[in-house]
Amino acid sequence: MKICFVVQRYGLEVNGGAEAYAREVAEHMASIGGHEVHCATTCAIDYQTWKNEYPEGSTELNGVTVHRFKSISERDTEKFNQLCGRILVPGNNVTIEEEEDWMRKQGPECPALCDWLEANHDNYDVFIFVCYLYYTTYFGLPKVADKAIFIPTAHEEAPIHLKIFENMFKLPAAFYYNTVEELELTHKLFPGTEKKPDNYGKGGVGVEVPANVDPEGFKAKFGLDDNFILYVGRIDENKCCPELFKYFAEYKKRHADSDLKLVLMGKEMIEVPKRDDIISLGFVSEEDKFSGIKASKFFILPSKYESLSIVVLESMAMNKPVLVSADCPVLQGHCKRSNAGLYYHGYFEFEGCVDYLLTHEDIVQGMGENGKKYVDSDYSWEELVRGYENLIGRVLEG
């Protein structure tokens, strides 16, 4: 089959959950499935500015033909934040036209990509759109809706309640959900989606652990001992990092004799507190990421807004328990189905969970084993590629 993925950013330098997810799926559909796989995307690396950084045109990356198109404008962050303060406030009386103006400013505004999709409608068997939130999906999907499989990466957040999405979610030929929780939320918010073909919420990504994991080398490289917990991802407000910093500081205040450290991996979008026990390593290699997970006591993700979380699955694959926010149904669902993690509401549950994971070694080991079984069972690339092929076949038959 000839398949085209459509996503707002794409590349080895792109640090983003949905975008990294799209690249992983595209590459494995090519390598395992043997399909001819393309991707239509922009020239942007940074999702906050949409600055054109990659060269325009077509190139090949790990077996996928990538078609890049320039955005016609960069985002004015200050003006966009002001616009969000008006458009995204519940109860605001805004028009469809105003919401579409918000979508253009959300970006990446790339009409050339949409024109290319329309012109190439007949050249592909199926188009797979990743993430509901951006211009490339909102304005691109209608051009090829009869051949579109939509991976919404939907989760509870303000934008998903905009009126413009009510019609967009009616258009795709089929849906691919990363979790049961995403399926349930989409069916709840957009009546009629339950009648479209989908993968029953059994999706996600395959998780592969590299062979060169070196926890001792990682600790030596960064000057760390054994007693640290790890966060991986963008360090910003949307990932609830300020709350994590606040809770960790309170924990250390109430446990004055503890030498526990919080280690962060990822691009800093907000200021990290200047403390000896909070260590920000910045963007690290895949080898360092996996080695850091293996060396940590456990992995922590405070985000309330996740549609899958690849790094949680990677931690489970490394036999590490996870601690997550109970306010995120997807993360809580992973913990319940795997019995490999704990979840918390508020500071005192956070404190109790941290204490428990640090003091119950035998149970923590069992949780790690549960997590690995969960990932090995449900998140192998071979099984996931077959799931995509099955859904694509149903679209073609339809």
C-alpha positions in Angstrom: 0.0 0.0 0.0 1.0 3.6 -0.5 0.5 5.5 2.7 0.9 9.2 3.5 1.2 10.5 7.1 0.3 14.1 7.8 1.8 15.8 10.8 2.7 19.3 11.8 6.4 18.6 12.5 8.6 15.6 11.5 12.3 14.9 11.9 15.1 13.6 14.1 15.5 17.0 15.7 11.8 17.3 16.6 11.2 16.9 20.3 7.5 16.2 20.7 5.2 13.4 21.7 2.7 13.3 18.8 5.4 14.1 16.3 7.9 11.5 17.5 5.0 9.0 17.6 4.1 9.8 14.0 7.7 9.2 12.9 8.0 5.9 14.8 4.8 4.6 13.2 5.7 5.7 9.7 9.1 4.1 9.9 7.8 0.8 11.2 5.0 0.7 8.6 7.8 0.9 6.0 10.3 -1.5 7.6 8.0 -4.1 9.0 5.0 -3.7 6.8 7.0 -3.2 3.6 4.7 -0.4 2.5 5.6 2.7 0.5 5.4 5.4 3.2 5.4 9.2 2.8 4.9 12.1 5.1 3.6 15.5 4.4 4.8 18.1 6.9 6.2 21.6 7.4 9.7 23.0 7.6 9.3 23.7 11.3 11.2 22.3 14.3 10.0 24.6 17.0 6.2 24.3 17.8 6.1 27.7 19.5 7.4 29.7 16.6 6.9 27.5 13.5 10.0 29.0 12.1 11.0 27.4 8.8 14.2 25.6 9.6 14.3 22.5 7.4 14.7 23.0 3.6 11.6 22.9 1.6 11.1 19.9 -0.8 11.3 16.1 -0.7 13.9 13.9 1.1 14.2 10.5 2.6 14.5 9.7 6.3 14.8 6.1 7.5 12.8 4.7 4.7 10.1 7.4 4.6 9.8 10.0 1.9 9.3 13.3 3.6 7.6 16.2 1.7 8.2 19.6 3.5 6.3 22.8 2.9 7.0 26.3 4.2 4.7 28.0 6.7 3.6 31.5 5.6 4.0 33.0 9.0 5.6 32.5 12.4 3.7 32.7 15.6 3.6 35.9 17.6 3.6 34.2 21.0 2.5 37.2 23.0 -0.5 38.0 20.7 -1.4 34.3 20.4 -1.5 33.9 24.2 -3.8 36.9 24.4 -6.0 35.4 21.8 -6.1 32.1 23.7 -7.2 34.0 26.8 -10.3 35.1 24.8 -11.0 32.1 22.6 -10.4 29.2 25.0 -12.3 30.6 28.0 -15.4 28.4 28.6 -18.7 30.3 27.9 -17.1 32.9 25.7 -19.4 33.8 22.8 -17.1 33.4 19.8 -17.9 32.6 16.2 -16.7 29.8 14.0 -14.8 32.4 12.0 -13.0 33.6 15.2 -12.1 30.0 16.1 -10.7 29.4 12.6 -8.7 32.6 13.0 -7.3 31.1 16.2 -6.5 27.9 14.4 -4.5 29.8 11.7 -2.5 31.6 14.4 -2.1 28.3 16.3 -0.4 27.1 13.2 1.6 26.0 11.4 -0.2 28.0 8.7 0.8 26.1 5.6 -1.7 26.3 2.7 0.9 24.8 0.3 0.7 21.5 2.2 -3.1 21.5 2.0 -3.0 22.2 -1.8 -0.5 19.4 -2.2 -2.9 17.0 -0.4 -5.8 17.9 -2.7 -3.6 17.5 -5.7 -2.3 14.1 -4.6 -5.7 12.6 -3.4 -5.5 9.9 -6.0 -1.8 9.1 -5.5 -2.2 7.4 -2.1 -4.3 4.6 -0.8 -4.8 6.3 2.6 -3.8 9.5 4.5 -3.1 9.2 8.2 -3.5 12.5 10.1 -1.8 12.8 13.5 -3.2 15.2 16.2 -6.4 17.1 16.1 -5.0 20.4 17.4 -3.1 21.9 14.5 -3.7 23.7 11.2 -2.3 20.8 9.1 -5.0 18.5 10.3 -7.9 21.0 10.5 -7.4 22.4 7.0 -5.7 19.4 5.5 -8.0 16.5 6.4 -11.1 17.8 4.5 -9.1 17.7 1.3 -8.8 13.9 1.5 -11.5 13.0 4.0 -12.7 9.9 2.2 -9.2 8.4 2.5 -8.4 9.8 5.9 -7.6 7.8 9.0 -7.5 10.2 12.0 -5.3 9.7 15.0 -6.7 12.5 17.2 -4.5 12.1 20.2 -7.5 13.5 22.1 -7.4 14.3 25.8 -9.3 16.6 28.1 -8.1 20.2 27.5 -9.7 23.5 26.6 -9.2 23.5 22.8 -11.0 20.2 22.2 -14.3 21.9 23.2 -14.1 24.5 20.4 -17.0 24.4 18.0 -14.8 24.0 14.9 -13.9 20.5 15.9 -17.5 19.3 15.9 -17.6 19.1 12.1 -14.0 18.1 11.7 -14.5 14.9 13.7 -17.4 13.9 11.4 -15.1 13.8 8.3 -12.6 11.0 8.6 -13.2 7.6 7.0 -11.8 5.9 10.2 -10.2 6.6 13.6 -7.2 5.2 15.3 -7.1 5.6 19.1 -4.0 5.1 21.2 -6.0 4.1 24.3 -9.4 3.0 25.4 -9.6 6.3 27.3 -9.1 8.3 24.2 -11.8 6.3 22.4 -14.3 6.9 25.2 -13.6 10.6 25.4 -13.9 11.1 21.6 -17.2 9.2 21.5 -18.5 11.3 24.4 -17.5 14.7 22.9 -18.3 13.9 19.3 -21.5 11.8 18.8 -21.4 9.8 15.6 -17.7 8.9 15.9 -18.7 5.6 17.4 -20.2 4.6 14.0 -16.9 5.0 12.2 -14.4 2.1 11.8 -11.7 2.2 14.5 -9.2 0.0 16.3 -11.2 -0.4 19.4 -8.7 1.6 21.4 -6.0 -1.0 21.1 -3.2 1.1 19.8 -0.1 3.0 20.7 3.5 2.5 19.7 5.9 -0.4 19.9 8.5 0.0 22.6 12.0 -1.1 21.9 14.8 -1.0 24.6 18.3 -0.5 23.2 21.0 -3.0 23.9 23.5 -0.4 25.2 21.8 0.6 28.4 24.4 1.6 31.0 23.0 2.9 34.3 26.3 3.0 36.0 27.9 4.9 33.2 25.0 7.3 33.2 25.4 8.0 36.9 29.2 8.5 36.5 28.7 10.8 33.5 26.3 13.2 35.3 27.6 12.8 38.8 24.6 11.1 40.3 24.2 8.5 43.0 21.4 5.9 43.2 18.8 8.0 45.0 16.9 10.0 42.3 13.6 10.0 40.5 13.3 10.9 36.8 11.1 13.1 34.6 11.5 13.1 30.8 9.8 15.5 28.5 9.3 19.1 27.7 9.8 21.1 30.9 6.8 23.5 30.7 3.5 24.4 32.3 1.4 22.2 30.0 3.2 19.2 31.4 2.5 20.5 35.0 6.1 20.8 35.8 5.6 23.8 38.2 3.4 21.6 40.3 6.0 18.9 40.3 8.7 21.4 41.5 6.3 22.6 44.2 5.5 19.1 45.4 9.1 18.0 45.3 10.2 21.0 47.3 7.5 20.4 49.9 8.5 16.8 50.1 12.1 17.6 50.8 11.1 20.2 53.4 9.0 17.6 55.2 11.8 15.0 54.8 14.8 17.1 55.8 17.1 14.1 56.1 16.4 12.8 52.6 19.0 13.1 49.9 16.5 12.3 47.1 17.0 14.2 43.9 14.7 15.1 41.0 16.4 14.7 37.6 14.9 16.3 34.5 15.5 15.4 30.8 14.1 17.7 28.1 14.0 21.1 26.7 13.4 23.9 29.2 10.4 26.0 28.3 10.1 27.5 31.8 12.7 28.3 34.4 13.8 25.4 36.6 14.2 26.1 40.3 17.8 26.6 41.2 18.3 23.9 43.8 21.0 21.4 44.5 18.4 18.6 44.5 16.8 19.4 41.1 19.1 18.6 38.2 18.1 19.5 34.7 20.2 17.7 32.0 18.6 19.3 29.0 18.0 17.3 25.8 19.8 14.0 26.0 20.5 11.1 23.7 18.3 8.0 23.5 21.1 6.0 25.2 21.3 8.4 28.1 17.5 8.5 28.4 17.1 4.7 28.7 20.2 4.5 30.9 18.8 7.2 33.2 15.4 5.4 33.4 17.2 2.2 34.4 19.3 4.0 37.0 16.4 5.9 38.6 14.2 4.8 41.6 11.1 5.4 39.5 9.8 7.5 36.7 7.4 10.4 37.4 5.0 12.2 35.0 2.8 15.0 36.6 1.0 15.8 33.3 -2.7 15.9 33.3 -3.0 16.0 29.5 -1.7 12.9 27.9 -3.2 10.8 25.1 -0.6 7.9 25.4 2.8 8.8 26.9 5.5 6.8 25.1 8.0 7.5 27.9 5.7 5.9 30.5 5.6 2.7 28.4 9.4 2.9 28.0 9.9 3.1 31.7 7.6 0.1 32.2 9.6 -1.8 29.6 12.7 -1.0 31.7 11.1 -2.7 34.8 10.6 0.7 36.4 7.4 1.6 38.2 5.8 4.9 37.4 4.1 7.6 39.4 1.6 9.7 37.5 -1.2 12.3 38.0 -4.6 10.7 38.8 -6.1 13.7 36.9 -5.0 12.1 33.6 -7.4 9.2 32.7 -4.9 7.8 30.2 -2.0 7.6 32.7 -4.3 6.2 35.4 -5.5 3.6 32.9 -2.0 2.4 32.2 -1.4 2.0 35.9 -4.6 0.1 36.5 -4.2 -2.2 33.5 -0.6 -3.0 34.2 -0.5 -2.9 38.0 2.9 -1.2 37.5 2.4 2.3 38.8 0.7 4.6 41.3 -1.3 7.8 40.8 -1.9 10.7 43.1 -4.4 13.6 43.7 -2.8 16.5 45.4 0.3 16.8 47.5 -0.4 14.4 50.4 -1.1 11.5 48.0 2.1 12.5 46.1 4.1 12.3 49.3 2.5 8.9 50.3 3.2 7.4 46.9 6.9 8.6 46.9 7.4 7.2 50.4 5.8 3.9 49.4 7.9 3.5 46.2 11.1 4.3 48.1 10.5 1.9 51.0 8.8 -1.2 49.6 11.6 -2.8 47.5 10.0 -6.2 47.0 6.7 -4.7 45.8 8.4 -2.2 43.6 10.3 -5.0 42.0 7.0 -6.8 41.3 5.5 -3.7 39.9 8.5 -3.4 37.5 7.9 -7.0 36.3 4.2 -6.3 35.8 5.1 -3.2 33.7 7.4 -5.2 31.4 4.8 -7.9 30.9 2.2 -5.2 30.0 4.4 -3.6 27.4 5.6 -6.9 25.9 2.0 -8.0 25.6 0.4 -5.0 24.1 3.1 -2.8 22.6 5.1 -4.8 20.1 5.6 -3.2 16.7 4.6 -6.4 14.8 1.2 -6.4 16.5 0.7 -2.7 16.1 1.6 -2.7 12.4 -0.9 -5.5 11.8 -3.5 -3.4 13.6 -2.9 -0.5 11.2 -3.0 -2.7 8.2 -6.3 -4.2 9.4 -7.9 -0.7 9.8 -6.5 0.5 6.4 -8.0 -2.6 4.8 -11.4 -1.8 6.3 -11.1 1.8 4.9 -10.2 0.5 1.4 -13.1 -2.0 1.5 -15.5 0.7 2.6 
